[in-house]
Amino acid sequence: MAGIDIRKNDLVVVTAGKEKGKKGKVLKVLRDKDRVVVEKINFIKRHQRPTGSQKQGGIIEREGPLHASNVMLFCEKCRKGVRVRSQRLEDGKVVRLCAGCGESFD
């Protein structure tokens, strides 16, 4: 991908897969793998062995990563997932804008 326009704490909507249509907050962005971890989306089960720091083992459920192409930023004004465009301000700062209504995400 050319670059991921999604950052930590952004509100996104899932556009593909078994979780399609669900919204959640981005917990982590894995830029090297083009993946994002979204809160309460794509739960996976991890079989954990007891270790020194974690006394109890068992089956642990946690969020798994989704490919960044399967999520879109959610625009509060448009009330849907939208594409993002960038714009450089006069002071040199780059902001992310909704491609539909022009609302700023930053």
N, C-alpha and C positions, 0 to 999 in steps of 0.2 A: 504494500500500500504506500501511497505517497506520504501519508502521515495520518495520525489519529487525531481527530478534532475533539475527542472526548477526554475529560479530565476527572480527577477524583472529586466526589461529592456532586457531580452532575446528575440530573434526573433524566433517565433514558427509558425508552420503550423498546421491547424486543420485537423484531420484525420477522423472525423466522425461527422454526424449530418448535419443540413441544411447549415452550413457554411463550409462544407468540401472543402479543397483545398486552402482556403484563408490564407494569412500570416498576422501577426501583432506582435506588441511589447507587452510584458507582463507588465501590469500596477500594478497588485497586485497578491500576492500568498496567498491563504487561506489554510495554512498547516493543520489545525485541521479538515477541511472538504474535503481535497484533491481536491481543486478547484483553478482555475486561472482566472483572468480577463484580457482579451486581448483587445488591442486598436482596435476600429472600428469593433469588432466581437460580435455577439450575442446580438444585441440591444433589450432591453425590455422597455416597456412603464410603467411609474410609475405615478399614479394619486396623485398629491401632493396638499395638502390643504395649503392655505396661513397661515404662522406662523409669529411670531414676527421678526425673522431674515430674513425670505423669504417672502416679502410682496405680491408677486404674486403667485397664485396657477396655476394649469393646468396640462396638461399631459407632463411629462418630459421623454425624451428618454435618456437612458444611457446603458453602457455595462453591461451585466449580466455575472455571473461566468459560466465557463465550467469545466467539470470534467477533472482532470489532465491526465487521460488516453486517452482523446480525442485530445490531442495536442502532437506534437513532436518538438524537437529543430530543427531549420533549419540550415544546414551547408552550408556556402557560397561556399566552395570548391566543395562539392558534388552536390550542387544546389537542395537539397531535404531534407525532414524530416528524421532525423537519430536517432538511439538509442545512448545512452550515456554510456560510461564506465569511471570509476575513476582510477586515478593513483597517488600514493604518490611519490613525488619528494624526492631528497636526503636531502633537508632542512626540510622535514616533511610536507610541504604544499601539499594539495590534489587538483588536477586539474581535470576538466571534459574534456573528449576527445570524438571525433566522433568515433563511433565504426567501421565506414567504412574506413575513410582515416587517422585517428589519429590526425586530426587538433584539437587544443585546443580551448575551449570556454572561458577560463578565461584569 
